[in-house]
Amino acid sequence: MAKTLTLTKKQEELLYLLRLDGLRREIELHEATEAYEKAREIEKAVHQYVVDNNEYYSDYSDEGERITNGNCDYLMSGKVFVNDYLPKVKAAYMDLYGIDNPLNFVYSSPMLQRKLKAERAYRMIAVDFLRISGRTAEAEQLEKAIKGYLSPKLESQLMAIIKSFIDGRNL
């Protein structure tokens, strides 16, 4: 038989506010994920465009094979990479997408950081729920897992719990 959780009026109010915050965090996570995926697509397309329109050769094969995959730019010599490839990548960002990339940084990296931050904030809903419910020991243990290593099995369970909570279903 399932144990029912008896909540005070204050706890119910806090959980309602947490549910609203959870919806906001879910939207932020969705937007951050989309932005990261779009940035990865742009980055991949730019690198492939440069490789397709130039001839670069592997520095690590005996035959000096031509690099045909934009993801294999690490195989070219360091000098060619810095002096020829990166300036063409910078120009390709501007030509193809109108993006100024003055430092030749990995375009998707800031988007990945935004996505990871949104994921962590979204996962923390479960920690906040446990704290509001008076289960602080469990909350601390879960928070430690979220900030450290979160196994795929625990992550899928956690996401299901959060989704159920946000949707208003009983936990």
N, C-alpha and C positions, 0 to 999 in steps of 0.2 A: 504494500500500500504506500502510495507516495506521501511524503511528509509535506504538509502545507506550511508555508511561511507566513507567520503573523507579523504584519508590519504596522508601525505607528503611522499616524497621519503625516508626521514630518518625513518619515522614510518614503511613504507613498509619493509625497510632493517631490522629494529628491529624485526618486526613480522616474517620475514623469519628466522632470527637467533633464535627467540623464538620457532618457529616450529621445528627447528633442535634440540634445547635443549629439547623440549617436547618429541621428538622421543627417545632421550637418557634417559630421565626420565621414559618413558614408559617401556623401556627395563630394567632399574634398578628395577622398580616396579615389573615387571614380574619375574625377577630373585630373588628378595627378597621374593616374595610370594611363589615361588617354594621352596626356601631354608627353609622358615618357615614351610610349609606343610610337607616337608621331615623330618625336625627336630621333628615335632609333631608325625609323624608316628614312628620314631625311639624311641622317648620318650615313646609313648604308648606301643610299642612292648616290650621294656625293662621292663617296669613296669608290663605288663601282664606276661611276661616270669618269673619274680621273684615270682609273686603271684601264677602262675600255678605250679611252682616247689618247693613251700614251703607252709607251713600251717600257715596262719595268721587269727586271729579271731577278730571280732568286739568288741571293748571296750564299745560300746554304745547300745548293745542289751541285753536283759535279758537272752536269750538262748546262747549267745556267738557265733553267726553265723560266719561261715567261710567266709572270704573275697575271692571272686572269680573274682572280677573285678579289674584290675590294677588302675582304676580311683578312687577306694574307699579306697586307702591306708590311707587316713585321719581318717578312722574309727578305726584303731589299736591304741593301747596305745602309748604314747610318748616314753617310754623306748624301746619298741619293735621296733618302727619306727627308732629311732636314732641308737640303738645298734645292731640291726639285719638286718632290712630291707634296710636301706641306704647303708651299706657296700655291701650287695648283689646286689643292684642296680648299684653301682659303678663297681663291678666285671662284671656284665652283660653287661654294656656298652662296656667294654674291650673285653669280650668273644664274644659277638655277632657282634660288629661293629668296634672294634679296637679303640674306642674312650676313651681317658683318661679323667675321670671326677673327679679330685681330691677333689673338694669342694662339690660334690654332688649337684651342682646347677641345676636348671631347664634348661635342655638342649635347649629347644626351646626359652627361654627368650631373649637371644641376637638376635636371628633370628626375633623374634616379634618386637623388637626395630628397627631393620634394616628395616623391612617391614613398620612399622608405619612412620618412617622417609621418606621412599621412597614415601609412599602415600601422605604425606603432601607436599613433593617437587613436586609431580605430580599435585596435586590440585592447587598449587600456580601458575601454568601456566595460569589459568584463571585470577588470580589477575594481573599477569604481562601483560596479554593481555589487560585488562581493563585500566591499567596505560598507556600503550603505545598508546592506543586509545584515551587517554585524559579523561577517565571516572574515575577520582581518587576517588570520593566519593563512587562510587559503589565498586571500588577496595578495599578501606579501610573497607567497610562493609563486603565484602566477606572474606577478610583476617581475620577479627575478628571472623567470623563464622568458618573458617577453623581451627583457633588456639583454638577455644572453642568448642561449640557443633554445629555439622552439622547435621541437620535433614536428615533422609533417603530420603525424597522427594527432598530436595535441593541437596543432594549428587548425586542422580541419574541424575538430571538436569545438574549439574556441570560436571559430568563425560561425559555426552553426548555432551556438549559444547566443552569440551577439546578434545574429540575424533574427533569431526567435524573439529575443528581448526587444529589439527595435520594432519588430512587426507587432509587438503587443501580445505575443503568445506566452503562456505560462512556462516558467522554467522549472 
